[in-house]
Amino acid sequence: MNPAVALGIFFSSWFNGEIGKAFEYVWLYPVFPFMGAVLAVFFFEFVFKKTQVMINNLNAEDTEVNELEQAFEQEINIK
């Protein structure tokens, strides 16, 4: 549900005398964005960064292999 609509319903329920019922689910709106932020940080640290490191390592290995192949071919061509 849209937080603006939910908070509007929450505040309007004060005028109907249903204050206890209004507090039943209103905690979701401030808590879940923070939980989502924490999950995003964990995903970034433990999944995204490690994936980027693995990709960079693979690219570095490919570069080293290509440089070695070129050096070897140059050495063969010189002799």
N, C-alpha and C positions, 0 to 999 in steps of 0.2 A: 504494500500500500504506500501511497505517496506520504512522506513524512509531514508535509504541510496539512494535508487532509486529516491525518491521524491526530496531529497536535490540535487542529481546530476542533475535532470531535472531543478530544480530551478536555480542552478548556471549556467547551460548551456543556460538557457533562457536569461541570461544577455548578451550573445554574439549575440543573435538574435534580440536584441532591444525590447524585451517584458518584461521589468522590472516590470511594474505595474501588469501585469497578473501573474507574478511569485510570487508576494507577496500576492496574493489573498487567497491561502490556506496553505501557509508555516507556518502560526501561529499555525496550528493544532498540529504540531509535538512537539514543546516545551510545549504547554499548556495542552494537554490531558494526558501526563504522570503525571503531577502534580495533575490534577483533579482525576486521578485514585488513586494516593497515598492518597489524602484527603478522598476519598470514602472508601478506605481500612482502614484508621484510624477510621472513623465513624463506619464501620461495626465491626471492632475489639472491639471498646469501647462499642457499644450499642447492639450488637447481640452476639458476641462470648463470651465476658466476662460474660454477664448476663446468658448465657446458662451454662457456666462452674460453676458459682455460684449456679445456681439451681441444677445442677447435684451433686455438692459437698454437698449441703444441704440435698438432698434426700439420699445420701450415709451416711451422718452423722446421719440422722433420723433412717435409717435402722440399723446402728451400735448401736444406743441407744436402740432401740427396742430389738435387739438381746441380748444385755447386760442385759436388764431388764428381759427378758424371762429366761435367764440363771440363774440370781440371784433368780428369783421366783422358778424355778425348784429346785435349790439347797436348798432353804429354805423348800420347800415341802418335799424333800428327807430327810432332817435332822430330821424333826418332824415325 
